[in-house]
Amino acid sequence: MAMQSGVASSALATALEEVEQRYRDRNAESWALLERASAVMPGGNTRSSLWSDPFPLYFVSGEGCRLKDADGHSYVDLLGEFTAGIFGHSSAVLKDAVSAAHANGINLSSHNTYEVRLAELLTARFPSMDLLRFCNSGTEANLMAVALAKIATSRERVVVFEKGYHGGLLTFGAASAKVNAPHKFEILPYDDVDAARALFAAKGAEIACVLVEPMQGAGGCRVGSRAFLAALRDLTAESGAVLIFDEVQTARMGEGGLQKRLGIIPDLTTIGKFFGGGLGFGCFGGRRGLMERLDPRRPDAISHAGTFNNNTLTMAAGIAAAEHYLTAEKLDALFDRGEALRSRLEALFADRKAPYTVTGLGSIMNIHGAAADHGDSARLLKLAHFALAERGYYFASRGLIALSLAVGDTEIDGFLNAMAAFLDESAAVFSSVDRSA
Ligand SMILES: Cc1ncc(COP(=O)(O)O)c(C=O)c1O
């Protein structure tokens, strides 16, 4: 389905056609698998964000920072499961933790010791989390946090931001919201202090909560300014609304997440992804006074059920992940490695005068095409995506890179060399593209 607008420069269109044809030729087995899947899943897809035109790759295995696809190609995995795969693939530590939990019985039909340990580890690291509860996904964590805020404040309005992504039912990008949970959303521009102030001035007494990513992940790795996040902290505190930081992605920015790095402490925090040690996971936590509303000993307790909330396999994997991988030292080193990669990419684009930019923070970043025409920008990104895949480097078709701990200097140098070769080879194509101002 054509999603792009505008008239492509003919050199860009031709280059894209050629690289796309080579992609089709190289990936016949992935195409055949999609055809097979399409008989039993709509469009062969069960996770919308994985779709990419003309068809996504099917992978058969991963080890460390390497992936192998169905056609036998090997890739350096620079996507790291959209940030969830921070450990790299086939970690023996995680495998042993899950195996030991599995050998000990599945889920045990009651409270278990794993959940206590994981809750202790997580509340100890996030400044905002006095108490927490587990669930099964980041989406669910955000849905629960918003519900809790609405009940606790007896207010209805939920403030979110353009291009925000808090899960499949809380999506505020361009092409999204039909399946969203039916809250009274106020959708504000991101990183716009004046817009937030104006809304609070007009409707502050009706606002239950503000749900915000300190850096928008799926929205293109846009980093919220300190001033913006601090203003949200002040506005919510003054008006009695609940500030919710969605740190499902940004929790990797340091041991206590981005909140600790910034020194801005929300009322509630949601996390997910890597804290499940590679298994499905979500968690919301925050101020004691708020979270205590979920205490089942209270006559007015808010119910929050879920068969797999405390499943022993995820809890055990989460403990191993927190203890062995998500340590302050490793997360700080990963942050620095990401910062270094992003500035080297920026320098490469600037040196070559290539029509690309890169945004992000720490180990999460997004490459963007930078043409005057939106359609050309999308084509430029697609060109880079195919060209780098051809050279053995895999990142998301939307330009997302999320480094895992398994990606080393060799892979980063290799990626930058491959990018430089692609940029050099495409210089004539780029010179035909109308640049953004
Ligand atoms: C910031 C953010 N919040 C929430 C979610 C939803 O998490 P899940 O996919 O586990 O439901 C995601 C997933 O990408 C995310 O990036």
The ligand as a Tripos MOL2 file, in Angstrom:
@<TRIPOS>MOLECULE
LIG
   16    16     1     0     0
SMALL
NO_CHARGES

@<TRIPOS>ATOM
      1 C1          6.9050    3.9590   25.3270 C.3       1 LIG1
      2 C2          6.1040    2.7000   25.1800 C.ar      1 LIG1
      3 N1          5.0510    2.5000   25.9940 N.ar      1 LIG1
      4 C3          4.3230    1.4020   25.9330 C.ar      1 LIG1
      5 C4          4.5930    0.4090   25.0160 C.ar      1 LIG1
      6 C5          3.7300   -0.7970   24.9440 C.3       1 LIG1
      7 O1          4.3760   -1.9150   25.4410 O.3       1 LIG1
      8 P1          3.8840   -3.3610   24.9950 P.3       1 LIG1
      9 O2          4.2500   -3.5010   23.5540 O.co2     1 LIG1
     10 O3          4.6170   -4.2820   25.9110 O.co2     1 LIG1
     11 O4          2.4110   -3.4120   25.2070 O.co2     1 LIG1
     12 C6          5.6800    0.5630   24.1530 C.ar      1 LIG1
     13 C7          6.0070   -0.4710   23.1630 C.2       1 LIG1
     14 O5          6.7180   -0.2810   22.2250 O.2       1 LIG1
     15 C8          6.4480    1.7380   24.2310 C.ar      1 LIG1
     16 O6          7.4810    1.9530   23.4260 O.3       1 LIG1
@<TRIPOS>BOND
     1     1     2 1
     2     2     3 ar
     3     2    15 ar
     4     3     4 ar
     5     4     5 ar
     6     5     6 1
     7     5    12 ar
     8     6     7 1
     9     7     8 1
    10     8     9 2
    11     8    10 1
    12     8    11 1
    13    12    13 1
    14    12    15 ar
    15    13    14 2
    16    15    16 1
@<TRIPOS>SUBSTRUCTURE
     1 LIG1         1 GROUP 0 **** ****
